[in-house]
Amino acid sequence: MFGKKAKDNFNKEWTSFEFVQHLIKYPDTSDDTFLGMYENLLGDDNLEKDMEDYWELKVSESIIDQQEFEKIKKAFKQRFEKIRKIDQTKKDAVDIAKWAVTNTDNTSGVREDE
């Protein structure tokens, strides 16, 4: 189940639950792919809650123990934070570019006294 190669279908819309399920099924998916998926997230960002619900179920089914759950939870949270930081950096870069285009004088290099 773990380590399968994912199809590059990140351009579709994803719910938070689907995003988590994809990460569980395809943990080796690149950050770029996860970023594309995150940008197409529908509704609220409930990644931690959906992840915890899934793994708590596995604890209750005795598939993993509490210690393993804590390790998994930490790893997933780090991955979510990384994707959110990349997303925010990308949005900030776009905002800066828009500001620069909007606030750049188109007459640069032309002196007014000429």
N, C-alpha and C positions, 0 to 999 in steps of 0.2 A: 504494500500500500504506500509506503513512504518512498520518496526518491523518484517517482515517476516523472517523465518529461511532460510538461504541460503544453497544450496547444496555445498558440498565440492568438487568443480571442479576447484580449484585455480591452478592446475598444467597445465592448458591450457594457450595458449598465449593470452594476453589481449591488446587491444589498450587503449590509455589514456581515450578515450570516454567511452569504455565499463567498464573500472575500475570505473569511476565516476558514471555511471549508476548503477553499482552494489552497490556502497556505498550508493547511494540514496535509492535504493530499499531495501537493507539489512544493515541498519546503525549499527546493533548490531553484525555484523560479527567481530570475534576476530582479534586482531592485528596480530597473527600468520598467519591467513588466508590471511589477506591483505598483509602481507609481502611476502607470497608465490606468490600472484598475482602480486605484484610490481616487484618481481624478474623475472617474465615472461612478463613484459611489452614490447610490440613491439614498435619500433620507439621512437619518442621523448616523454619526460615526459611533457605533456601539461595539467596536472591535474587541476591546478588553472584555466587555460583558459577554459577548457571544463566544469568545474563546474560553472564558472561565466556565460558562455553562456547559460547553462541550466536554472539557476536561474533567469538571466535577462529576459529570455523568460517568466518565470512565473510572473515576475513583470509586463512585458508588457501586459500579459493576465489578469492582476489584480487578480491573484491567491494569491500572497503575496505582501506586501508593501515594500518600500525601506528599512525601519527599520528592518523588518524581514530578508530581503535579506542580510543586513550587518551582522546580527547575524549568519545567516547560513554560509556566506562566511568565517567569523572568525572561526567558529567551523570546517569547512572543511579544512581550511588552517592549523589549529592546528593538525588535524588528518594526513594530508599529511606530515607535518614536522616530526611528531612522527614516521611515517612509514619510511621516508627517514633516520632519525637518527638511527633507529633500523637496517635498511639495511646497512648503512655505518659502524656501530659498528660490525655487522656480517662480513662484508668484511674485516675490519681492523683486527679482530680476526683471520680470515683465513690467511691473509698476515703475521701476527706475527707468527702463527704456522708454515707456510711454511718457514719463515726466520729461526726460531729456528731449524727446521729439517735440513735445508741446512747448517746452520752455527754452528751446534753442533759437537764437536769433538767426534767421535765414540769410542775413546780410553779413555774416561773419567773413572777415577778410576784405570787406569793402569799407573804406574810410568815408566818413560823412563829409569831410572837407574836400573831397575830390569832385 
